[in-house]
Amino acid sequence: MISIKQINEKDIDLCYELDLNTISLWSKKQWSNEFKKEGTKIFGILITNLVIGICVLHVVLDEAQINYFVVNKNFRKKGFGSYLMSYLIRKCEKLNLKKILLEVSQGNVTAERFYSRFDFSTVGIRKNYYKDGSHALLKEKKITTK
């Protein structure tokens, strides 16, 4: 059974381990700091009780910033990332937010294709942003209120 739940600070080890085995973005201390930020919600996508993906969403006023989005390598290209992203978009619509922002490495073609399927468009570039010298593409999805 697939479900999405909000993850809390007691799950730091789980978040850190998934990160370590995928994109190695944050240290354990950085994960701890994310849980303490006002307006931050961390969601996990689960199969039964196994967390296979995580998203960190930071809401500020009428916008949401996706600070982290990953699915375990063994579960990619099976629709789980799309399921999680669709959930986040619906959540943002219910909160009456105007847009969702994120950044992605220009070299991460797979992620860029994924985000474009959800109508994220490139609105800016941060040159030489990542440690490897690659540029960060700033992406935005406008949310239409119904």
N, C-alpha and C positions, 0 to 999 in steps of 0.2 A: 504494500500500500504506500502510495506517495503522499506526503504531506509537507506543509511549510509551517514552520513555527518560529517565533521570536526566540533568539538565543540570549542567555544572560551571562553575567561575568563568571559564573561557576563553570562555564564551558570554554574558558580561555585555552586550556590545554588542547581541546578538540580543534579549536580554530587555528591555533599555532601549528598543530601537527598537519592539518590539511594544507595550510599555507606552505609549510616546509616541504611537503611532498608535491607541490604544484608550482607556484610562481615565486615562492620565497621572497615575499614583499616586505613583511614586517617581523620585527623581533617580538618576543613575548611581552616586553615592556610596552611596545607600540600597540599591541593588541589590548593590553590592560588600559592604556590611555583611551583607546577608541570606545571602550565600554563606559568610560566616565564622561565623555563629551555630551553636553546637553543637546538634545535633538537627534541623537544618533540611535538608530535601530539596526540590530543585526539579525538577519533572517537566515535560517538554514532550510535546505530542502532535504528531506529524509525519505529513505526507502525503509519501511518498518521503523527501526530505531537507529539506523545508520545514516549519519549526516554525510551527504555526498556533494553538497555545494553550499556556499556561503555568499551572502551579499551584505555589505555595510552601506547603509543609507543614512545620509545626514540631511535633515530637513532644516532649512533656514528661511524664515518668513514664508514666501510662496514658491520656493524652489527646493528641489532635492538634488543632492550630489551623491552619485554612486562612487564611494571611495574604494570599494573592493568588490570584485565579482569573480567567482571561480567555481568550477565544477571539477570534481575528482577526475583524473585522466581516464580511469577505467569506465567512466559513465558519460563521457563526452560523445557528441554526435548521436544521441539517443533521445533528444527532446527535453532533457531535464533543465538545461540552461534556458531554453525558451519558456518552459513552464514557470521557472523562477522569475524571469524577466516580465512575463505577462502578469504574474501576481503583483510584482512591484509597480508596474504601470497602473493597474487597477487600484492599488493602495494609494498611489499618488493622486489619481482621479478623485477618490473618495475624500481625500484631504484637501481637495480644491486647489492643488498646486498648479502653477502655470507651466513649469518646465522641469525636466530632469537633465542634469549635466553629468559628464564623466570625461575622463581622459584615457587615451589608449596609445600605446607605442605605435608609431607609424610603421614599424616593421612587423607588427602583429596583424598580419593580413586576415587570419581566421577570425580574430576578435572584431576587426573592423567590419568584415562581412556580416558577422552576427549582429552587431549593433545597427548596421544599415537596414537589416530586415525589420527592425522595430522603428524605422524612420528617424534614427539619430543622424544628424547632419554635422559636418565639420564646420565649426564657427571660428576656429583659431588654431594656431600652432605655437607650442613652446619649443624653441630650438635647443638642441643638445640637452634636453631635460633629464634623460635617464643616464645612469652610470655608464652605459655602453656608448653614449654619445647620440643615441637616437632621439628623434623629436617626439614630443607628445602632441597628439591630435586632440583638441578640445571638441567634444561632441555635445550636441544639445537635441533634446526631443521636446517639442512644444506639446503641451497637453490640452486637448480640446475638452471643454466642459460641456456636458450634455444637458 
